[in-house]
Amino acid sequence: MRNPTTTTEVDVHLINAPDVVPELSCYTTNLVAYLEADDPGVKTRLAHAVRLAVRLDGGSGDLVFSQHARVDDSAAHDPLGYRGAPNWALAAGDLDAELTRSGRVLTVADTFHLPWSPAHETAHSPHWLLLLGRRDGHWLVGDHFCALTPLGAQEPFLGWLDDAALERALTPHGPWPAEIDNRDRHALGAAVEPVLADRFRWLARTAGEAPAAPAAKPGDWTCVLPEVLGRISGVLTADETAAARYGDDLWAASRHYTYRLEVLAANGEICAEDAAAAAMSWGELPKVVRFAAESAARGRPRAGLLERTFDDLVRTNTKTTAGPASEA
């Protein structure tokens, strides 16, 4: 992790950080780091929980994605839910209380206000961070996310932010486009209500709370991978704007499935050669989707290329979807 200070406390947190940070989305990377303190096996459980599912929102042709089954609600722990406050004064007090209670807090930031993000002052997007400590008006912030994004490279970050900087980082932005709103709502794997997108937000255990009724019925979702990929392919080839709108969802799916394949192959649960072939196809997916989005913006849609790419994904993943992930 990049370390902008040299204090002993930062060094301790660096030592206690996960030995290997999975290359996942900004949601799941920091979710795993949050959960691992109480659940050392969460990395393997997440690999088994990866299963891409989609549904069409209200018949409008808008895709909603679920990247994996929930891993935050193990038998020993209550599930996570969003918490929020209408202003920073209330949020800071609640965050400090949650930090005292749990030892860490998973918060929702905006990439536009994160100096270490390649999207800093360029693009708005929800981004999960960890609060790990507080002293003298400063907060110790950890961000395990590491990726080469279209805007540049992001490295993991660990450092102290003063009160004003953290307030800026967590300031709500909106309203979000439908695809981002849905991504935020399903970041834990299933819809979590309320999302509280217009407030300063964080996540906490929902001890003793009845879960909100899901907006969609289980039967509304397509969960079998070949059918999922076919449904996504149909939307992207029919709508020239879809590749741009859902590029981040498919990039996340690529990272999640690549991770799943690596873990299951290492455990001997699937053939290493089959896993390598499938991982290569997943690695190509976000590149093709981004190219198709840029090409469509220039008036040259790439429906044929998209269709071939999804067909190749179906073919290469045939031998790797049997087992725990497909049953999730």
N, C-alpha and C positions, 0 to 999 in steps of 0.2 A: 504494500500500500504506500502511496505517496505520503510523506510525513512532513508537514510544514513546520513542526516544532521539534524540540529535542527533550521534552520533559520525560521523566521516568514513567509517569502515568500513561503517556502515549505508547511508550515501549512495551509496557505490560499488556495493553490492549492489542498491540501488534502480535505479541507472542500468543495471546489467547484467540486470535482470529482463526477461522477455519484453515487447516493445513492446505487444502486444495479448494479454491473457490470455483464452483461449477460455472461453466460458460452458458448462462441462461439469460432470461430477460431481466430488466432492471427490477421488476416485481419479484420474480422467483429467486434471483440471486440473493437479494437482501432478506427475503422471507426465509430461505434456508439458513442464512447466517443468524437470523433472529431465533429460529426454532431449535437450532443445533445445541444451544446451551442446555436445554432440557430434554432433547431428543437426539442423541448421538447418531441414531440410525436413519435420520430424516433424508439424507442424500440418497440412500438406496431406496427408501420408500417413495421418494419423488420419482426416481427412474421408473419404478413399477407403476406409478400413478399417471405418467404421461399418456394421454390419449386425446387426440384432437377431436373435438365435437363442434358441430355448427347447427344453426337454425336460421331460418329466414324470419326477420322481424316484421310481424304484422302483414306478411304477404307483399311487402313493399320491395322486396329484392335486396334489402339491407341484411348483410350477414352478421350474425353474432357468433363469436368464437369462445370456446372453453378449451383451455390448453391442457388441463390435467384434472384428475380427481383431487379433492381437497386432502391436504396433508397436515393441516393445522389443527384438526379436530381428532387427535388420537384419543384412545380410551382414557388416558391419564390427564387429559387437559380439555378445558372448554374451548370451543372454536373462537376464532378471532372475529371481530366486527369493527366497523368504522365508528370512531368517536369524533366529535367536532365541537368547535367553539366559535362564536360569532366575531370575536375580536382577539387580539394578541394577548392582552392582559389576562383574560380568562384561559386562553390556550396555554400560556406559559405556566400558569399555576397548575393546570391539569396535567401538563406534560411532566412537570417536576414531580407531581404526586405519583404518576405512573412509573416514572424512572425510579423513585424510591421503592415502590411496591414490587416492580418486576426486574429492576436492574438494567433495563434497556427499553427503548420504545421504537416501534416501527412507525415512521411518519411519512406523510405524503407531501412531497416538494414539487416544485416546478422547475424543469431544466433551464428555463430562461434565466433564472436567478442563481444558478449554481456555477461559480467561477471555474470549477474544475471540469465542467461538462462542455463538450464541443458545441452544444446548443446554447451556450451562455449568450444572452442578449441577441439570440438569433431565432430560436423556435421554442414555443411553449409545449410542454408535454408533462403529464403526471410522472413522478419518479419517486420510488420509495427509498428512504434513508433510515439509518439507525442512529438514535441518540444513545450514547454510552456513558455519559457523565455530565456533571455540571459543577462549576465552581467559579466564584468571583465574577458572576455575570457572563460567563462563557459556557458554551455547550460543546461537549466532545461528540463529533459527528463522524460516523463511518459509512462509507459507500463502497460495497464490494464489487459493484458492477464494473466489468471490463469488456470493452468491445471496440471494434472498428466500425463506426457508423458512417452514414453518408456525409455527415458534417465533420468527421474527423475521429481520431482515436480518443477513447476515454479510458483512463487508468483508475484503479481503486484509489480511494481517498480516505485519509484519516487525519482529522485536524480539529482545532478549536474555532468555533464561530461565536462572535459576541451576540448579544441579545438582538440587536438591530439586524445583523446579517441573517440570523436564523429566522426572524420574523419575515424578512424579505424572501428567503428561500421557501418558506411554507405558505406564503400569501396565496389564497385561492385565485384561480383564473377560470374564466368561463363566460358564457356557456361553452362546453366542449362540443365538437361535432359528434354525431351519433356513434361513429365507430370508436372514438376515444372514450365516450361515456360508457359504452358497452364493455370496452376493454377494462376500464376502471371497475365496473360493477362485477365483472367475472374474474378479477385478478387472482382470487383465492381458489379458482377452479369452478365455483358455482356462484350464482347471483347472491350478492350480499346487500341487504337493504337495512336502513337507508344509506345511500352513498355519501350524502352531506357535501357535495362537490362545491357548494358556495361558502364553505367554512374552512377554517384552519383544521386540518385533519390528521388523525393518527389511528392506529389499530390497537385494540386491547382485547383481552379475554372476556367473553360474554357470559360470565358466571351466572347461572340461574335464569337466564333470559330465554324466552321462547323465540325460536327463529321465525323471521318473517316468512309469510307464504310466498313461494316462488311465483314470479310473473308468468313463467312458461311451464307447461307440463312436461314430464320426462319424455313423453311420446313426441313432443315437438322437435326434439334434437335428433340429428343424424350422428351416430357414434361409431359405426363400423368404418374403418379407415378407407377402404376403396370407395365406399359410397360418399364419405366425407370429401375426399379429394375430387370425386366426380361432381359433387354439388358445387364446390368452390370453383372448379374449372368452368362449369356452366355459367356461373355468375360473372367471372372475369372475362370470359370470351364474349359474353353478350353485352357487357357494359364497359365502355372504354374508360370510365373513370374509376372502375373498381380496383384495378391494380394499384393505383396511387393510394386509394383509401384504405386498402387492407394489406398494404405492403409490410407494415410493422407487425401485424398479426401473423403473417406467414414467415417473416423473419424470426419471430419468437418461436413459432412451431418448428422451424428448422433447428434452432438451438436446442429446444427441448428434446426433439427426437434424436438428434446427434448425441446428446448426453445419455439418453435412454439406451441407445445402441451400444455406446461405449461401456456403460455399467453392466448391462446384461451379457455382453460378449466377454467382458473380463470375469464375470461370475460363472461363465460356462453355460448360461441359460439359452443362448442362441449361438449359431455358427459365426465365428469371427469373420470369415470371408463374406457371408451374407450381410453381416452388420456393416462391413466396410463398403460394400456396394450400395447399400441403402443410405448410408451416411453421405456418400458422394452425391447421390441424387438430392438429398435434403440440402446439402451445401450449395447446389446449383439453383435451387428454387428461388431464394431471395434475389439472386443476381438477375435471373430471368424476369422476375416480377418487376424489379426496379427498371430494367431495360424496357420492358413492355410499357410501363407507366410513362417513362420519358418519351418513348416513341409515340405513344398515343397523344401526348401533349403537343407533339409536332404534327399531328394529323395522320399518323401512320400506325394504326392499331396492329397488334401482333397476335391475333387470336390463334392462328395455327401454331405458333411457337409455344404459347401458353398451353394449348391442348396437348401438344407432344410432351411437354415437361411434366404435366400432371399424369399423363399415361405412363411415363417412365417411372414416376414415383410409385404408382400402383404396382408396376411390374417388379421393381427392385425391393419393395417392402413386403411382398407376398410371403416370404419365408421368415419374416422377423416380427410379425404381428400376433402370432399365436402365443398364448401365455398370459401372465398377470396383467400386462398393459391393456390387452384387448378386452379383458374381463372387467376392467375398472369402471 
